[in-house]
Amino acid sequence: MDKKNALRAGTLAAGTTLMMLLMSSPALALTRDDGDDPGPGLSVVQTLGIFVGIPLALFLIITGLVVALDKSRAKQQDTSRNVRVKAEA
């Protein structure tokens, strides 16, 4: 019974994928719309810089600011110095 269900699921997935591929028409993406004025393409370095480098730099800057401006460490150190322990006599 499991083979039958697996076969049915595989057939359904393959049929759905095939229909999606046939119904979509990537050739229509090549026709220009009115007012369409695409600029020059980006190189690989520019693409990596925009989509990888800039987000990574922003992440590092924000992380650095959070670590540098973190006050919780100073509070923990100050409170441990303020604890007074009775000396045993």
PEVENLIN-V562620 format. One line per field, one symbol per residue. ss: DSSP state (@ for helix, = for strand, . for the rest). psi: psi as a letter, one per 20 degrees, with the letter a starting at -180 (. if undefined). burial: 1 if it has 24 or more other C-alpha atoms within 12 Angstrom, else 0. A space follows every 10 residues. Layout:
ss->???
psi->???
burial->???
//
This chain:
ss->.@@@@@@@@@ @@@@@@@@@@ @@@..@@@@@ .......... ...@@@@@@@ @@@@@@@@@@ @@@@@@@@.. .@@@@@@@@@ @........
psi->hhhggggggg gggggggghg hhhqnihiii pqrpjpmqaq rqrgggghgg iggghggggh ggggggghjp ihghgggghh hipppppp.
burial->0000000000 0000000000 0000000000 0000000000 0000000000 0000000000 0000000000 0000000000 000000000
//
